[in-house]
Every structure is written in C-alpha cells, then in structure tokens.
Amino acid sequence: MKIKTSITLSNEVLKAIDLYIGEYRSRSEFIETAVRKFIAQLARKEAERRDLELINRHSDSLNAEAEDVLSYQVPL
C-alpha cells in the first residue's frame, strides 16, 4: 500500500535526481528506492555495531582460545 505524502527538497537535490533518474519511472520511485537502500545501510551498520560490541565483550576469551589453538600447530 502506498500513501501519498509531501516533502520539501532543495532545487539542487531535485536536479541531481533528474540527472540520475534513468530507469526509474518517476521521482517518487527514485526517492523510494534511495530511501530503502539508505535504511538497509543503516540496519547493516547497526548490526555491525552490535557484532563488534559482542566481539569486544568476549575478546579476552576469544583471544585465549585462539592462542590455545595456535599452540597445537606443528612447525613444518
């Protein structure tokens, strides 16, 4: 379902949209696609932030485990 809304954009942004609109049927389609991609990017960044926080929280035990595994290596 689509809901009609009104937004305000600068002339500079509208000119850039018109320059790159290409395969899109309308400014609305172009803007919706851009916003969806930006939201997906924000979600990825948030997931990466959570992953990094988790890794950092467990870094001491992860490093100890890695050192233990490396101690089993045999020189070639």
LONUVEX-92828 format. One record per residue: residue number from 1; chain; x, y, z of N, C-alpha, C in turn; residue in one letter. Coordinates in steps of 0.1 Angstrom, whole numbers, plus 5000, padded with zeros to 4 digits. Example, Ala and Ser with C-alpha at 12.3 -4.5 7.8 and 13.67 -1.06 7.14 Angstrom:
<kefis>
resi|chain|n.px|n.py|n.pz|ca.px|ca.py|ca.pz|c.px|c.py|c.pz|resn
1|A|5132|4943|5078|5123|4955|5078|5132|4967|5078|A
2|A|5128|4978|5071|5137|4989|5071|5129|5000|5079|S
</kefis>
This chain:
<kefis>
resi|chain|n.px|n.py|n.pz|ca.px|ca.py|ca.pz|c.px|c.py|c.pz|resn
1|A|5008|4988|5000|5000|5000|5000|5009|5012|5000|M
2|A|5006|5022|4992|5013|5034|4991|5005|5045|4997|K
3|A|5011|5054|5004|5005|5066|5010|5011|5078|5004|I
4|A|5003|5087|4999|5008|5099|4993|5012|5109|5005|K
5|A|5024|5115|5003|5029|5124|5013|5036|5136|5006|T
6|A|5039|5146|5013|5046|5157|5007|5059|5160|5014|S
7|A|5069|5162|5007|5082|5165|5012|5088|5177|5005|I
8|A|5098|5184|5012|5104|5195|5006|5119|5191|5003|T
9|A|5123|5193|4991|5137|5191|4987|5142|5203|4980|L
10|A|5155|5205|4981|5162|5217|4975|5162|5215|4960|S
11|A|5163|5226|4953|5165|5225|4938|5177|5217|4934|N
12|A|5188|5218|4942|5200|5210|4940|5197|5195|4940|E
13|A|5190|5191|4950|5187|5176|4951|5177|5172|4939|V
14|A|5168|5180|4936|5159|5177|4925|5166|5176|4912|L
15|A|5175|5185|4910|5183|5185|4897|5192|5172|4897|K
16|A|5197|5168|4908|5206|5156|4909|5197|5144|4906|A
17|A|5185|5143|4912|5175|5132|4909|5172|5132|4894|I
18|A|5169|5143|4888|5166|5143|4874|5178|5139|4865|D
19|A|5190|5142|4870|5202|5138|4862|5203|5123|4863|L
20|A|5200|5116|4874|5203|5102|4875|5190|5093|4875|Y
21|A|5179|5099|4871|5166|5092|4872|5166|5080|4863|I
22|A|5172|5081|4851|5174|5069|4842|5162|5060|4841|G
23|A|5164|5048|4847|5154|5037|4845|5142|5038|4854|E
24|A|5142|5048|4863|5131|5049|4872|5119|5056|4865|Y
25|A|5107|5053|4869|5096|5058|4862|5092|5072|4867|R
26|A|5096|5076|4879|5093|5088|4884|5103|5092|4895|S
27|A|5102|5105|4899|5110|5109|4911|5106|5102|4923|R
28|A|5093|5099|4925|5088|5091|4937|5095|5078|4937|S
29|A|5095|5071|4926|5102|5057|4926|5116|5058|4929|E
30|A|5123|5068|4923|5137|5071|4926|5140|5073|4940|F
31|A|5132|5082|4946|5134|5086|4961|5131|5074|4970|I
32|A|5120|5066|4967|5117|5055|4975|5128|5044|4974|E
33|A|5133|5042|4963|5145|5033|4961|5157|5037|4969|T
34|A|5160|5050|4968|5171|5056|4975|5169|5055|4991|A
35|A|5157|5058|4995|5154|5057|5010|5155|5043|5015|V
36|A|5150|5033|5007|5150|5019|5011|5165|5014|5012|R
37|A|5173|5018|5002|5187|5015|5003|5194|5021|5015|K
38|A|5191|5034|5018|5197|5040|5029|5193|5034|5042|F
39|A|5180|5030|5043|5175|5023|5055|5182|5009|5057|I
40|A|5184|5002|5046|5192|4989|5046|5206|4992|5051|A
41|A|5212|5002|5046|5226|5006|5050|5226|5009|5065|Q
42|A|5217|5016|5070|5216|5019|5085|5214|5006|5093|L
43|A|5206|4997|5088|5204|4985|5095|5217|4976|5095|A
44|A|5224|4976|5084|5237|4969|5083|5247|4975|5093|R
45|A|5248|4988|5094|5257|4995|5103|5253|4991|5117|K
46|A|5240|4991|5121|5236|4988|5134|5240|4973|5137|E
47|A|5238|4964|5128|5242|4950|5130|5257|4949|5132|A
48|A|5264|4956|5124|5279|4956|5126|5283|4961|5139|E
49|A|5277|4972|5144|5280|4978|5157|5277|4968|5168|R
50|A|5265|4961|5167|5262|4951|5177|5272|4939|5177|R
51|A|5276|4935|5165|5286|4924|5164|5299|4928|5170|D
52|A|5304|4940|5167|5316|4945|5172|5316|4946|5187|L
53|A|5305|4951|5193|5303|4951|5207|5304|4938|5213|E
54|A|5298|4928|5207|5298|4914|5212|5312|4908|5212|L
55|A|5319|4910|5200|5333|4906|5199|5342|4912|5210|I
56|A|5340|4925|5211|5348|4932|5221|5345|4927|5235|N
57|A|5333|4925|5238|5329|4920|5252|5335|4906|5255|R
58|A|5337|4898|5244|5343|4885|5246|5357|4883|5241|H
59|A|5364|4894|5239|5377|4894|5232|5387|4886|5240|S
60|A|5387|4888|5253|5397|4881|5261|5396|4866|5260|D
61|A|5384|4861|5261|5382|4846|5260|5385|4841|5245|S
62|A|5381|4849|5235|5383|4846|5221|5398|4846|5218|L
63|A|5405|4855|5224|5420|4856|5221|5427|4844|5228|N
64|A|5422|4841|5240|5428|4829|5247|5426|4817|5240|A
65|A|5414|4815|5234|5411|4803|5227|5419|4802|5214|E
66|A|5421|4814|5207|5430|4814|5195|5444|4810|5199|A
67|A|5449|4815|5210|5463|4812|5214|5464|4797|5217|E
68|A|5454|4792|5223|5454|4777|5226|5454|4769|5213|D
69|A|5446|4773|5204|5446|4765|5191|5459|4767|5184|V
70|A|5465|4778|5184|5478|4780|5177|5489|4772|5184|L
71|A|5488|4769|5197|5498|4762|5204|5499|4747|5199|S
72|A|5488|4742|5192|5488|4729|5187|5494|4728|5174|Y
73|A|5498|4739|5167|5504|4738|5154|5518|4732|5155|Q
74|A|5521|4725|5145|5535|4718|5144|5543|4726|5133|V
75|A|5555|4730|5136|5563|4736|5126|5565|4727|5114|P
76|A|5565|4733|5102|5567|4724|5090|5581|4726|5085|L
</kefis>
